[in-house]
C-alpha cells in the first residue's frame, strides 16, 4: 500500500510507501539525527525516513548488505532517494501503526511522527548491559522511532536541546504507562535501540532560541511527543492504561507471573485445576481493589530501591497494605517475614492466593 499521509505546515510531504514513512523536504531544513546512517547535524538533506525492516511475521529483519550503513544506503536507493542526502531509521514496528500528533501556538507548529513498541526491548537507563564492541558496528533496529518536525528556525545548539526535550517526553510517556524494564526491576525509560530525528525549517521567518521546558516550543514538543508515543504504543502492541490495569502486568518486572503463582497455589490446593485458577486469577488481578492496593505496594519497592524510604519503612507500610487487602476481601492477613524486597513480594503472593482460595471455595 502506498499513500500520502499528510502535508506538514512546512510544506513538506509525508508519504507511506515500500514499508517506509518518508518526509520529502520542499526547502532547506536543519536535521539532527541519532541514526548510525548519516546521523549527526546536517543542512543539505532532501528527506528523512523511518523503515520497517521486518520481512514477515516471525521472520528476521531484512539485511541487504554486510553492515548497517551499506544496508541503509540500499534501502534509500529502493526508496528512490539520494543515499548521501538523507538519514533513515530502521525498526521492527509496523508503519501502519504510526501516530501523528500536531500542536500549534500562534505561528509555531510542532508535529511528531512516531512508531514504537517496547514489549520485548524496553529498558531503563542504567540497566546492566553487556554490549561493548569498539571494532564492530552492530545491526540495531530502533523500537521507538520519532521524527519531529518544527516549523521554525533554530540554531544547531537549540536543535540539540529540542532533541533532549523530545527524549524526556518519550520517557515521560512510557513512565505514565508504568511499563517495566525487561532487564531489571525498574520502570522502562525507552528501548535499547530508540532513534530520533529532529527537523526544523531553516527558511522560516520564525526564529526561536529556546527548546527547553520553560519555552513554548519545549512545551509543544513535550505534549506532541507524549501523545504520539502513547498512540503508537497502543497501536503497535496494545500498551494502554486499560491493559496496565492488571496486577500481574504491574508486577511483571519483579518476576511475578500467573504460572508461578499457580504452582504455589496448587501445592496447597491440588483439587483446583490450572485453567480454573488462571481464569480466576486474571479476574482478581484486574479488580479495582486488588489493582489499587497492589499499585501502592509496588511503589514501596520502587521507593526503597531509590533510597527514598528505608527497608524497615517499606516492610511496615507493606504490612499495612496487606492488612487492608485482607480486610477488604475478608481473609486472614499474611505476614511479611523480613524487611527485603523478596519478602515483600512473597507476602503479596500469599495474600493474593489466600483471597483466591477463599473465592474458589465459595
C-alpha angles and dihedrals in degrees: 000000000000127000145150106253099192148314113251125223087254089063091249116141121229116207135183113210139130092018090302141106109219128189108205111202120226095193145359113324134180112224131193111188132181092198121120086226110077090332127166128052120336138168100184104063122127097195147355127211148188116218132200104222097187117118093198144312111318092002127118121258116274119262120188097178141025094261137035099247094051089045092054092048088058090047089053090053090049088054090051091245128135103257091213095050101051142060122213140188129209126213143165090227119104117251088218086070095059119139121210120194124180126187130180138199116181105306094345120099127184123189126188119196109190140176122179155144130177102180093114105019106035114133143165120243107258095030115145111276136181104190111115118141112149093177099048135061112216131218103243126172117207118233101193106039119180129191108188118189119195117193094212137071120260136181114246091256092052089048088055090050089052088056090054092049090048091052092049089052092052090052092047090054093052094046092049086059090048092226112172130229117256091216104047142010091266130103114267120254096187137309128292093250106041118146133193137192122194117197125187130183109250090188095056120115088215109090119183129186100195135062100160129108094277092058128081089232090055091050092052092046090052096047095044095046095045091051094044095046091051092048092048093050090048092051096043102043108359092253102163139138088261092056090048092053088096128097092218091053090051093048097043093098088059093054096255109145133166091241093058091044089054093054092055091046094047094054089062099032108033093166092070112085120223099248090050090053095045094050092049092044094053090050092050092046090059097047115115096238096047094043096046097049092041090053091055090046092054092050088061089059091050094047091050091050089050090049092241092124131022125250089250091052089049091052094047094048091043090054090051090054092049088050090054092047092050091050093048092053095035097237135123116284116247121221129236102225101201142011094259136108090242092055092047091054092045090053092052092049092052092047093049092049091046089056090047093048091054091047095049091046089062 
